[in-house]
Amino acid sequence: EKLSIGQSTLSHHMKILTESGVVSSRRSSKWTYYSLNDLGSKNAKDSLDRILTKKGNSQIHCDCD
């Protein structure tokens, strides 16, 4: 409710986060419980920092091309 997105969209995004290692999941009957994975979150942050920050320059850029 608070996210204002549909269940299928949320499930899709949680699957991506789980597969990438940012989030851990565990199933208990019909429910899935999620938690942040410390190492996966750190790796994701480090990757984003490398993409968005040019070494030796405070100007933000993106190497997305």
Predicted model as a PDB file, atoms N, CA, C, CB and O in Angstrom, pLDDT in the B-factor column:
MODEL        1                                                                  
ATOM      1  N   GLU A   1       0.808  -1.204   0.000  1.00 77.00           N  
ATOM      2  CA  GLU A   1       0.000   0.000   0.000  1.00 77.00           C  
ATOM      3  C   GLU A   1       0.850   1.266   0.000  1.00 77.00           C  
ATOM      4  CB  GLU A   1      -0.918   0.000   1.192  1.00 77.00           C  
ATOM      5  O   GLU A   1       0.653   2.173  -0.809  1.00 77.00           O  
ATOM      6  N   LYS A   2       1.786   1.299   0.920  1.00 84.00           N  
ATOM      7  CA  LYS A   2       2.586   2.516   1.087  1.00 84.00           C  
ATOM      8  C   LYS A   2       3.476   2.797  -0.114  1.00 84.00           C  
ATOM      9  CB  LYS A   2       3.437   2.409   2.330  1.00 84.00           C  
ATOM     10  O   LYS A   2       3.850   3.948  -0.341  1.00 84.00           O  
ATOM     11  N   LEU A   3       3.824   1.775  -0.885  1.00 82.00           N  
ATOM     12  CA  LEU A   3       4.668   1.969  -2.058  1.00 82.00           C  
ATOM     13  C   LEU A   3       3.875   2.336  -3.299  1.00 82.00           C  
ATOM     14  CB  LEU A   3       5.465   0.728  -2.323  1.00 82.00           C  
ATOM     15  O   LEU A   3       4.447   2.804  -4.284  1.00 82.00           O  
ATOM     16  N   SER A   4       2.576   2.130  -3.265  1.00 89.00           N  
ATOM     17  CA  SER A   4       1.694   2.439  -4.394  1.00 89.00           C  
ATOM     18  C   SER A   4       2.110   1.726  -5.678  1.00 89.00           C  
ATOM     19  CB  SER A   4       1.667   3.934  -4.634  1.00 89.00           C  
ATOM     20  O   SER A   4       2.062   2.304  -6.763  1.00 89.00           O  
ATOM     21  N   ILE A   5       2.522   0.458  -5.542  1.00 92.00           N  
ATOM     22  CA  ILE A   5       2.828  -0.364  -6.713  1.00 92.00           C  
ATOM     23  C   ILE A   5       2.124  -1.701  -6.563  1.00 92.00           C  
ATOM     24  CB  ILE A   5       4.366  -0.561  -6.883  1.00 92.00           C  
ATOM     25  O   ILE A   5       1.789  -2.121  -5.455  1.00 92.00           O  
ATOM     26  N   GLY A   6       1.909  -2.350  -7.667  1.00 92.00           N  
ATOM     27  CA  GLY A   6       1.207  -3.621  -7.652  1.00 92.00           C  
ATOM     28  C   GLY A   6       2.059  -4.759  -7.115  1.00 92.00           C  
ATOM     29  O   GLY A   6       3.287  -4.676  -7.087  1.00 92.00           O  
ATOM     30  N   GLN A   7       1.385  -5.826  -6.687  1.00 89.00           N  
ATOM     31  CA  GLN A   7       2.077  -6.985  -6.132  1.00 89.00           C  
ATOM     32  C   GLN A   7       3.036  -7.609  -7.145  1.00 89.00           C  
ATOM     33  CB  GLN A   7       1.067  -8.025  -5.667  1.00 89.00           C  
ATOM     34  O   GLN A   7       4.153  -7.984  -6.788  1.00 89.00           O  
ATOM     35  N   SER A   8       2.610  -7.723  -8.401  1.00 92.00           N  
ATOM     36  CA  SER A   8       3.479  -8.342  -9.404  1.00 92.00           C  
ATOM     37  C   SER A   8       4.741  -7.505  -9.646  1.00 92.00           C  
ATOM     38  CB  SER A   8       2.713  -8.531 -10.721  1.00 92.00           C  
ATOM     39  O   SER A   8       5.827  -8.054  -9.832  1.00 92.00           O  
ATOM     40  N   THR A   9       4.595  -6.197  -9.643  1.00 93.00           N  
ATOM     41  CA  THR A   9       5.750  -5.310  -9.814  1.00 93.00           C  
ATOM     42  C   THR A   9       6.698  -5.442  -8.632  1.00 93.00           C  
ATOM     43  CB  THR A   9       5.296  -3.845  -9.973  1.00 93.00           C  
ATOM     44  O   THR A   9       7.913  -5.529  -8.812  1.00 93.00           O  
ATOM     45  N   LEU A  10       6.150  -5.456  -7.432  1.00 91.00           N  
ATOM     46  CA  LEU A  10       6.967  -5.607  -6.235  1.00 91.00           C  
ATOM     47  C   LEU A  10       7.699  -6.945  -6.247  1.00 91.00           C  
ATOM     48  CB  LEU A  10       6.100  -5.486  -4.976  1.00 91.00           C  
ATOM     49  O   LEU A  10       8.891  -7.002  -5.945  1.00 91.00           O  
ATOM     50  N   SER A  11       7.001  -8.012  -6.589  1.00 90.00           N  
ATOM     51  CA  SER A  11       7.620  -9.341  -6.650  1.00 90.00           C  
ATOM     52  C   SER A  11       8.756  -9.370  -7.659  1.00 90.00           C  
ATOM     53  CB  SER A  11       6.577 -10.404  -7.010  1.00 90.00           C  
ATOM     54  O   SER A  11       9.810  -9.951  -7.399  1.00 90.00           O  
ATOM     55  N   HIS A  12       8.544  -8.747  -8.801  1.00 94.00           N  
ATOM     56  CA  HIS A  12       9.581  -8.705  -9.835  1.00 94.00           C  
ATOM     57  C   HIS A  12      10.825  -7.982  -9.327  1.00 94.00           C  
ATOM     58  CB  HIS A  12       9.050  -8.015 -11.103  1.00 94.00           C  
ATOM     59  O   HIS A  12      11.943  -8.460  -9.518  1.00 94.00           O  
ATOM     60  N   HIS A  13      10.635  -6.840  -8.686  1.00 93.00           N  
ATOM     61  CA  HIS A  13      11.758  -6.065  -8.182  1.00 93.00           C  
ATOM     62  C   HIS A  13      12.479  -6.801  -7.049  1.00 93.00           C  
ATOM     63  CB  HIS A  13      11.277  -4.698  -7.700  1.00 93.00           C  
ATOM     64  O   HIS A  13      13.706  -6.759  -6.961  1.00 93.00           O  
ATOM     65  N   MET A  14      11.721  -7.469  -6.190  1.00 93.00           N  
ATOM     66  CA  MET A  14      12.348  -8.225  -5.102  1.00 93.00           C  
ATOM     67  C   MET A  14      13.152  -9.395  -5.656  1.00 93.00           C  
ATOM     68  CB  MET A  14      11.284  -8.733  -4.110  1.00 93.00           C  
ATOM     69  O   MET A  14      14.205  -9.734  -5.114  1.00 93.00           O  
ATOM     70  N   LYS A  15      12.674 -10.011  -6.719  1.00 93.00           N  
ATOM     71  CA  LYS A  15      13.415 -11.106  -7.364  1.00 93.00           C  
ATOM     72  C   LYS A  15      14.749 -10.598  -7.894  1.00 93.00           C  
ATOM     73  CB  LYS A  15      12.584 -11.731  -8.515  1.00 93.00           C  
ATOM     74  O   LYS A  15      15.778 -11.250  -7.716  1.00 93.00           O  
ATOM     75  N   ILE A  16      14.739  -9.441  -8.542  1.00 94.00           N  
ATOM     76  CA  ILE A  16      15.971  -8.850  -9.075  1.00 94.00           C  
ATOM     77  C   ILE A  16      16.945  -8.534  -7.944  1.00 94.00           C  
ATOM     78  CB  ILE A  16      15.656  -7.570  -9.881  1.00 94.00           C  
ATOM     79  O   ILE A  16      18.134  -8.838  -8.047  1.00 94.00           O  
ATOM     80  N   LEU A  17      16.451  -7.925  -6.865  1.00 93.00           N  
ATOM     81  CA  LEU A  17      17.310  -7.594  -5.733  1.00 93.00           C  
ATOM     82  C   LEU A  17      17.881  -8.845  -5.074  1.00 93.00           C  
ATOM     83  CB  LEU A  17      16.537  -6.776  -4.710  1.00 93.00           C  
ATOM     84  O   LEU A  17      19.032  -8.849  -4.638  1.00 93.00           O  
ATOM     85  N   THR A  18      17.081  -9.905  -5.002  1.00 94.00           N  
ATOM     86  CA  THR A  18      17.541 -11.160  -4.411  1.00 94.00           C  
ATOM     87  C   THR A  18      18.597 -11.803  -5.298  1.00 94.00           C  
ATOM     88  CB  THR A  18      16.361 -12.127  -4.196  1.00 94.00           C  
ATOM     89  O   THR A  18      19.638 -12.239  -4.805  1.00 94.00           O  
ATOM     90  N   GLU A  19      18.341 -11.865  -6.603  1.00 93.00           N  
ATOM     91  CA  GLU A  19      19.297 -12.473  -7.532  1.00 93.00           C  
ATOM     92  C   GLU A  19      20.618 -11.710  -7.583  1.00 93.00           C  
ATOM     93  CB  GLU A  19      18.694 -12.544  -8.924  1.00 93.00           C  
ATOM     94  O   GLU A  19      21.671 -12.299  -7.826  1.00 93.00           O  
ATOM     95  N   SER A  20      20.558 -10.406  -7.354  1.00 91.00           N  
ATOM     96  CA  SER A  20      21.775  -9.595  -7.388  1.00 91.00           C  
ATOM     97  C   SER A  20      22.562  -9.681  -6.083  1.00 91.00           C  
ATOM     98  CB  SER A  20      21.426  -8.148  -7.681  1.00 91.00           C  
ATOM     99  O   SER A  20      23.710  -9.242  -6.022  1.00 91.00           O  
ATOM    100  N   GLY A  21      21.953 -10.241  -5.043  1.00 92.00           N  
ATOM    101  CA  GLY A  21      22.633 -10.379  -3.759  1.00 92.00           C  
ATOM    102  C   GLY A  21      22.445  -9.215  -2.815  1.00 92.00           C  
ATOM    103  O   GLY A  21      22.962  -9.244  -1.698  1.00 92.00           O  
ATOM    104  N   VAL A  22      21.717  -8.186  -3.232  1.00 93.00           N  
ATOM    105  CA  VAL A  22      21.480  -7.026  -2.373  1.00 93.00           C  
ATOM    106  C   VAL A  22      20.527  -7.399  -1.228  1.00 93.00           C  
ATOM    107  CB  VAL A  22      20.899  -5.847  -3.199  1.00 93.00           C  
ATOM    108  O   VAL A  22      20.639  -6.879  -0.118  1.00 93.00           O  
ATOM    109  N   VAL A  23      19.606  -8.294  -1.516  1.00 95.00           N  
ATOM    110  CA  VAL A  23      18.590  -8.718  -0.551  1.00 95.00           C  
ATOM    111  C   VAL A  23      18.658 -10.228  -0.402  1.00 95.00           C  
ATOM    112  CB  VAL A  23      17.164  -8.269  -0.993  1.00 95.00           C  
ATOM    113  O   VAL A  23      18.891 -10.946  -1.374  1.00 95.00           O  
ATOM    114  N   SER A  24      18.455 -10.702   0.813  1.00 95.00           N  
ATOM    115  CA  SER A  24      18.342 -12.137   1.072  1.00 95.00           C  
ATOM    116  C   SER A  24      16.875 -12.459   1.313  1.00 95.00           C  
ATOM    117  CB  SER A  24      19.224 -12.572   2.295  1.00 95.00           C  
ATOM    118  O   SER A  24      16.117 -11.619   1.797  1.00 95.00           O  
ATOM    119  N   SER A  25      16.481 -13.674   0.973  1.00 94.00           N  
ATOM    120  CA  SER A  25      15.087 -14.057   1.193  1.00 94.00           C  
ATOM    121  C   SER A  25      15.013 -15.439   1.823  1.00 94.00           C  
ATOM    122  CB  SER A  25      14.299 -14.031  -0.130  1.00 94.00           C  
ATOM    123  O   SER A  25      15.920 -16.257   1.668  1.00 94.00           O  
ATOM    124  N   ARG A  26      13.932 -15.684   2.529  1.00 94.00           N  
ATOM    125  CA  ARG A  26      13.656 -17.017   3.065  1.00 94.00           C  
ATOM    126  C   ARG A  26      12.151 -17.239   3.006  1.00 94.00           C  
ATOM    127  CB  ARG A  26      14.197 -17.174   4.534  1.00 94.00           C  
ATOM    128  O   ARG A  26      11.361 -16.339   3.293  1.00 94.00           O  
ATOM    129  N   ARG A  27      11.774 -18.447   2.632  1.00 93.00           N  
ATOM    130  CA  ARG A  27      10.363 -18.789   2.518  1.00 93.00           C  
ATOM    131  C   ARG A  27       9.895 -19.481   3.779  1.00 93.00           C  
ATOM    132  CB  ARG A  27      10.112 -19.678   1.295  1.00 93.00           C  
ATOM    133  O   ARG A  27      10.618 -20.276   4.379  1.00 93.00           O  
ATOM    134  N   SER A  28       8.687 -19.168   4.166  1.00 94.00           N  
ATOM    135  CA  SER A  28       8.036 -19.827   5.287  1.00 94.00           C  
ATOM    136  C   SER A  28       6.590 -20.033   4.877  1.00 94.00           C  
ATOM    137  CB  SER A  28       8.155 -18.990   6.623  1.00 94.00           C  
ATOM    138  O   SER A  28       5.793 -19.095   4.900  1.00 94.00           O  
ATOM    139  N   SER A  29       6.254 -21.245   4.506  1.00 93.00           N  
ATOM    140  CA  SER A  29       4.970 -21.626   3.905  1.00 93.00           C  
ATOM    141  C   SER A  29       4.684 -20.732   2.709  1.00 93.00           C  
ATOM    142  CB  SER A  29       3.817 -21.532   4.943  1.00 93.00           C  
ATOM    143  O   SER A  29       5.455 -20.753   1.750  1.00 93.00           O  
ATOM    144  N   LYS A  30       3.625 -19.957   2.720  1.00 91.00           N  
ATOM    145  CA  LYS A  30       3.296 -19.138   1.540  1.00 91.00           C  
ATOM    146  C   LYS A  30       3.943 -17.761   1.558  1.00 91.00           C  
ATOM    147  CB  LYS A  30       1.804 -18.977   1.432  1.00 91.00           C  
ATOM    148  O   LYS A  30       3.814 -17.010   0.591  1.00 91.00           O  
ATOM    149  N   TRP A  31       4.627 -17.420   2.626  1.00 92.00           N  
ATOM    150  CA  TRP A  31       5.224 -16.093   2.761  1.00 92.00           C  
ATOM    151  C   TRP A  31       6.710 -16.131   2.444  1.00 92.00           C  
ATOM    152  CB  TRP A  31       5.001 -15.546   4.171  1.00 92.00           C  
ATOM    153  O   TRP A  31       7.380 -17.137   2.678  1.00 92.00           O  
ATOM    154  N   THR A  32       7.219 -15.027   1.910  1.00 92.00           N  
ATOM    155  CA  THR A  32       8.655 -14.847   1.716  1.00 92.00           C  
ATOM    156  C   THR A  32       9.069 -13.632   2.532  1.00 92.00           C  
ATOM    157  CB  THR A  32       9.025 -14.672   0.192  1.00 92.00           C  
ATOM    158  O   THR A  32       8.461 -12.565   2.445  1.00 92.00           O  
ATOM    159  N   TYR A  33      10.114 -13.818   3.324  1.00 94.00           N  
ATOM    160  CA  TYR A  33      10.632 -12.744   4.162  1.00 94.00           C  
ATOM    161  C   TYR A  33      11.957 -12.269   3.568  1.00 94.00           C  
ATOM    162  CB  TYR A  33      10.815 -13.218   5.646  1.00 94.00           C  
ATOM    163  O   TYR A  33      12.807 -13.073   3.185  1.00 94.00           O  
ATOM    164  N   TYR A  34      12.114 -10.943   3.500  1.00 94.00           N  
ATOM    165  CA  TYR A  34      13.293 -10.345   2.883  1.00 94.00           C  
ATOM    166  C   TYR A  34      14.081  -9.551   3.913  1.00 94.00           C  
ATOM    167  CB  TYR A  34      12.892  -9.444   1.703  1.00 94.00           C  
ATOM    168  O   TYR A  34      13.516  -8.987   4.850  1.00 94.00           O  
ATOM    169  N   SER A  35      15.389  -9.518   3.725  1.00 95.00           N  
ATOM    170  CA  SER A  35      16.252  -8.672   4.550  1.00 95.00           C  
ATOM    171  C   SER A  35      17.420  -8.213   3.682  1.00 95.00           C  
ATOM    172  CB  SER A  35      16.760  -9.439   5.832  1.00 95.00           C  
ATOM    173  O   SER A  35      17.788  -8.866   2.706  1.00 95.00           O  
ATOM    174  N   LEU A  36      17.989  -7.074   4.063  1.00 94.00           N  
ATOM    175  CA  LEU A  36      19.150  -6.578   3.333  1.00 94.00           C  
ATOM    176  C   LEU A  36      20.333  -7.485   3.604  1.00 94.00           C  
ATOM    177  CB  LEU A  36      19.476  -5.120   3.728  1.00 94.00           C  
ATOM    178  O   LEU A  36      20.554  -7.910   4.738  1.00 94.00           O  
ATOM    179  N   ASN A  37      21.084  -7.776   2.575  1.00 93.00           N  
ATOM    180  CA  ASN A  37      22.307  -8.553   2.697  1.00 93.00           C  
ATOM    181  C   ASN A  37      23.443  -7.541   2.814  1.00 93.00           C  
ATOM    182  CB  ASN A  37      22.513  -9.539   1.468  1.00 93.00           C  
ATOM    183  O   ASN A  37      23.670  -6.752   1.897  1.00 93.00           O  
ATOM    184  N   ASP A  38      24.150  -7.562   3.928  1.00 93.00           N  
ATOM    185  CA  ASP A  38      25.188  -6.551   4.180  1.00 93.00           C  
ATOM    186  C   ASP A  38      26.250  -6.510   3.084  1.00 93.00           C  
ATOM    187  CB  ASP A  38      25.855  -6.818   5.518  1.00 93.00           C  
ATOM    188  O   ASP A  38      26.559  -5.439   2.562  1.00 93.00           O  
ATOM    189  N   LEU A  39      26.809  -7.666   2.732  1.00 93.00           N  
ATOM    190  CA  LEU A  39      27.859  -7.692   1.714  1.00 93.00           C  
ATOM    191  C   LEU A  39      27.312  -7.299   0.346  1.00 93.00           C  
ATOM    192  CB  LEU A  39      28.496  -9.081   1.643  1.00 93.00           C  
ATOM    193  O   LEU A  39      27.954  -6.538  -0.378  1.00 93.00           O  
ATOM    194  N   GLY A  40      26.138  -7.806  -0.018  1.00 92.00           N  
ATOM    195  CA  GLY A  40      25.542  -7.461  -1.304  1.00 92.00           C  
ATOM    196  C   GLY A  40      25.229  -5.981  -1.410  1.00 92.00           C  
ATOM    197  O   GLY A  40      25.424  -5.376  -2.464  1.00 92.00           O  
ATOM    198  N   SER A  41      24.743  -5.392  -0.319  1.00 91.00           N  
ATOM    199  CA  SER A  41      24.437  -3.963  -0.306  1.00 91.00           C  
ATOM    200  C   SER A  41      25.707  -3.135  -0.451  1.00 91.00           C  
ATOM    201  CB  SER A  41      23.703  -3.584   0.984  1.00 91.00           C  
ATOM    202  O   SER A  41      25.728  -2.134  -1.167  1.00 91.00           O  
ATOM    203  N   LYS A  42      26.769  -3.562   0.240  1.00 92.00           N  
ATOM    204  CA  LYS A  42      28.040  -2.851   0.142  1.00 92.00           C  
ATOM    205  C   LYS A  42      28.585  -2.936  -1.281  1.00 92.00           C  
ATOM    206  CB  LYS A  42      29.062  -3.424   1.144  1.00 92.00           C  
ATOM    207  O   LYS A  42      29.063  -1.941  -1.825  1.00 92.00           O  
ATOM    208  N   ASN A  43      28.516  -4.117  -1.881  1.00 91.00           N  
ATOM    209  CA  ASN A  43      28.997  -4.270  -3.258  1.00 91.00           C  
ATOM    210  C   ASN A  43      28.208  -3.404  -4.225  1.00 91.00           C  
ATOM    211  CB  ASN A  43      28.915  -5.730  -3.689  1.00 91.00           C  
ATOM    212  O   ASN A  43      28.789  -2.803  -5.129  1.00 91.00           O  
ATOM    213  N   ALA A  44      26.885  -3.329  -4.050  1.00 89.00           N  
ATOM    214  CA  ALA A  44      26.051  -2.490  -4.913  1.00 89.00           C  
ATOM    215  C   ALA A  44      26.413  -1.022  -4.737  1.00 89.00           C  
ATOM    216  CB  ALA A  44      24.557  -2.711  -4.608  1.00 89.00           C  
ATOM    217  O   ALA A  44      26.519  -0.288  -5.719  1.00 89.00           O  
ATOM    218  N   LYS A  45      26.605  -0.585  -3.486  1.00 90.00           N  
ATOM    219  CA  LYS A  45      26.986   0.803  -3.227  1.00 90.00           C  
ATOM    220  C   LYS A  45      28.339   1.118  -3.858  1.00 90.00           C  
ATOM    221  CB  LYS A  45      27.030   1.076  -1.715  1.00 90.00           C  
ATOM    222  O   LYS A  45      28.505   2.158  -4.495  1.00 90.00           O  
ATOM    223  N   ASP A  46      29.306   0.214  -3.679  1.00 91.00           N  
ATOM    224  CA  ASP A  46      30.627   0.427  -4.263  1.00 91.00           C  
ATOM    225  C   ASP A  46      30.553   0.532  -5.787  1.00 91.00           C  
ATOM    226  CB  ASP A  46      31.572  -0.707  -3.860  1.00 91.00           C  
ATOM    227  O   ASP A  46      31.231   1.366  -6.386  1.00 91.00           O  
ATOM    228  N   SER A  47      29.738  -0.305  -6.407  1.00 88.00           N  
ATOM    229  CA  SER A  47      29.577  -0.257  -7.867  1.00 88.00           C  
ATOM    230  C   SER A  47      28.973   1.064  -8.306  1.00 88.00           C  
ATOM    231  CB  SER A  47      28.701  -1.416  -8.353  1.00 88.00           C  
ATOM    232  O   SER A  47      29.432   1.673  -9.271  1.00 88.00           O  
ATOM    233  N   LEU A  48      27.937   1.508  -7.592  1.00 88.00           N  
ATOM    234  CA  LEU A  48      27.315   2.791  -7.931  1.00 88.00           C  
ATOM    235  C   LEU A  48      28.284   3.950  -7.730  1.00 88.00           C  
ATOM    236  CB  LEU A  48      26.059   3.013  -7.088  1.00 88.00           C  
ATOM    237  O   LEU A  48      28.324   4.882  -8.533  1.00 88.00           O  
ATOM    238  N   ASP A  49      29.069   3.886  -6.649  1.00 90.00           N  
ATOM    239  CA  ASP A  49      30.064   4.932  -6.422  1.00 90.00           C  
ATOM    240  C   ASP A  49      31.068   4.999  -7.575  1.00 90.00           C  
ATOM    241  CB  ASP A  49      30.799   4.688  -5.097  1.00 90.00           C  
ATOM    242  O   ASP A  49      31.439   6.090  -8.009  1.00 90.00           O  
ATOM    243  N   ARG A  50      31.508   3.843  -8.071  1.00 88.00           N  
ATOM    244  CA  ARG A  50      32.458   3.823  -9.196  1.00 88.00           C  
ATOM    245  C   ARG A  50      31.819   4.393 -10.461  1.00 88.00           C  
ATOM    246  CB  ARG A  50      32.954   2.383  -9.460  1.00 88.00           C  
ATOM    247  O   ARG A  50      32.482   5.091 -11.228  1.00 88.00           O  
ATOM    248  N   ILE A  51      30.551   4.106 -10.680  1.00 87.00           N  
ATOM    249  CA  ILE A  51      29.862   4.600 -11.873  1.00 87.00           C  
ATOM    250  C   ILE A  51      29.661   6.103 -11.802  1.00 87.00           C  
ATOM    251  CB  ILE A  51      28.515   3.900 -12.043  1.00 87.00           C  
ATOM    252  O   ILE A  51      29.852   6.809 -12.793  1.00 87.00           O  
ATOM    253  N   LEU A  52      29.272   6.597 -10.615  1.00 86.00           N  
ATOM    254  CA  LEU A  52      28.865   7.995 -10.489  1.00 86.00           C  
ATOM    255  C   LEU A  52      29.982   8.966 -10.107  1.00 86.00           C  
ATOM    256  CB  LEU A  52      27.790   8.092  -9.485  1.00 86.00           C  
ATOM    257  O   LEU A  52      29.789  10.180 -10.176  1.00 86.00           O  
ATOM    258  N   THR A  53      31.122   8.461  -9.712  1.00 83.00           N  
ATOM    259  CA  THR A  53      32.188   9.344  -9.255  1.00 83.00           C  
ATOM    260  C   THR A  53      33.445   9.112 -10.077  1.00 83.00           C  
ATOM    261  CB  THR A  53      32.474   9.125  -7.760  1.00 83.00           C  
ATOM    262  O   THR A  53      33.944   7.992 -10.185  1.00 83.00           O  
ATOM    263  N   LYS A  54      33.926  10.164 -10.635  1.00 64.00           N  
ATOM    264  CA  LYS A  54      35.164  10.085 -11.410  1.00 64.00           C  
ATOM    265  C   LYS A  54      36.322  10.266 -10.432  1.00 64.00           C  
ATOM    266  CB  LYS A  54      35.204  11.170 -12.562  1.00 64.00           C  
ATOM    267  O   LYS A  54      36.363  11.253  -9.697  1.00 64.00           O  
ATOM    268  N   LYS A  55      37.251   9.334 -10.419  1.00 59.00           N  
ATOM    269  CA  LYS A  55      38.379   9.378  -9.486  1.00 59.00           C  
ATOM    270  C   LYS A  55      39.154  10.682  -9.667  1.00 59.00           C  
ATOM    271  CB  LYS A  55      39.314   8.157  -9.695  1.00 59.00           C  
ATOM    272  O   LYS A  55      39.539  11.049 -10.777  1.00 59.00           O  
ATOM    273  N   GLY A  56      39.374  11.373  -8.541  1.00 50.00           N  
ATOM    274  CA  GLY A  56      40.134  12.614  -8.562  1.00 50.00           C  
ATOM    275  C   GLY A  56      39.327  13.823  -9.011  1.00 50.00           C  
ATOM    276  O   GLY A  56      39.874  14.920  -9.130  1.00 50.00           O  
ATOM    277  N   ASN A  57      38.040  13.642  -9.263  1.00 54.00           N  
ATOM    278  CA  ASN A  57      37.197  14.741  -9.722  1.00 54.00           C  
ATOM    279  C   ASN A  57      35.864  14.630  -9.002  1.00 54.00           C  
ATOM    280  CB  ASN A  57      37.007  14.716 -11.280  1.00 54.00           C  
ATOM    281  O   ASN A  57      35.255  13.561  -8.985  1.00 54.00           O  
ATOM    282  N   SER A  58      35.412  15.712  -8.413  1.00 55.00           N  
ATOM    283  CA  SER A  58      34.160  15.662  -7.663  1.00 55.00           C  
ATOM    284  C   SER A  58      32.932  15.751  -8.574  1.00 55.00           C  
ATOM    285  CB  SER A  58      34.126  16.787  -6.646  1.00 55.00           C  
ATOM    286  O   SER A  58      31.803  15.628  -8.099  1.00 55.00           O  
ATOM    287  N   GLN A  59      33.140  15.961  -9.869  1.00 57.00           N  
ATOM    288  CA  GLN A  59      32.023  16.058 -10.806  1.00 57.00           C  
ATOM    289  C   GLN A  59      31.388  14.685 -10.998  1.00 57.00           C  
ATOM    290  CB  GLN A  59      32.494  16.633 -12.164  1.00 57.00           C  
ATOM    291  O   GLN A  59      32.079  13.697 -11.246  1.00 57.00           O  
ATOM    292  N   ILE A  60      30.076  14.640 -10.881  1.00 57.00           N  
ATOM    293  CA  ILE A  60      29.348  13.390 -11.054  1.00 57.00           C  
ATOM    294  C   ILE A  60      29.099  13.151 -12.544  1.00 57.00           C  
ATOM    295  CB  ILE A  60      28.009  13.416 -10.267  1.00 57.00           C  
ATOM    296  O   ILE A  60      28.693  14.055 -13.274  1.00 57.00           O  
ATOM    297  N   HIS A  61      29.348  11.933 -12.969  1.00 57.00           N  
ATOM    298  CA  HIS A  61      29.100  11.580 -14.360  1.00 57.00           C  
ATOM    299  C   HIS A  61      28.601  10.140 -14.407  1.00 57.00           C  
ATOM    300  CB  HIS A  61      30.386  11.761 -15.230  1.00 57.00           C  
ATOM    301  O   HIS A  61      28.615   9.445 -13.391  1.00 57.00           O  
ATOM    302  N   CYS A  62      28.178   9.705 -15.537  1.00 61.00           N  
ATOM    303  CA  CYS A  62      27.701   8.347 -15.705  1.00 61.00           C  
ATOM    304  C   CYS A  62      28.383   7.721 -16.919  1.00 61.00           C  
ATOM    305  CB  CYS A  62      26.162   8.318 -15.857  1.00 61.00           C  
ATOM    306  O   CYS A  62      28.393   8.306 -18.002  1.00 61.00           O  
ATOM    307  N   ASP A  63      28.956   6.522 -16.734  1.00 61.00           N  
ATOM    308  CA  ASP A  63      29.570   5.782 -17.839  1.00 61.00           C  
ATOM    309  C   ASP A  63      28.559   4.818 -18.422  1.00 61.00           C  
ATOM    310  CB  ASP A  63      30.834   5.022 -17.370  1.00 61.00           C  
ATOM    311  O   ASP A  63      28.860   3.643 -18.632  1.00 61.00           O  
ATOM    312  N   CYS A  64      27.380   5.302 -18.680  1.00 63.00           N  
ATOM    313  CA  CYS A  64      26.268   4.430 -19.101  1.00 63.00           C  
ATOM    314  C   CYS A  64      26.206   4.212 -20.608  1.00 63.00           C  
ATOM    315  CB  CYS A  64      24.957   5.015 -18.634  1.00 63.00           C  
ATOM    316  O   CYS A  64      25.493   3.318 -21.064  1.00 63.00           O  
ATOM    317  N   ASP A  65      26.930   5.000 -21.388  1.00 54.00           N  
ATOM    318  CA  ASP A  65      26.830   4.900 -22.860  1.00 54.00           C  
ATOM    319  C   ASP A  65      27.438   3.662 -23.379  1.00 54.00           C  
ATOM    320  CB  ASP A  65      27.477   6.065 -23.523  1.00 54.00           C  
ATOM    321  O   ASP A  65      27.434   3.432 -24.589  1.00 54.00           O  
TER     322      ASP A  65                                                      
ENDMDL                                                                          
END                                                                             
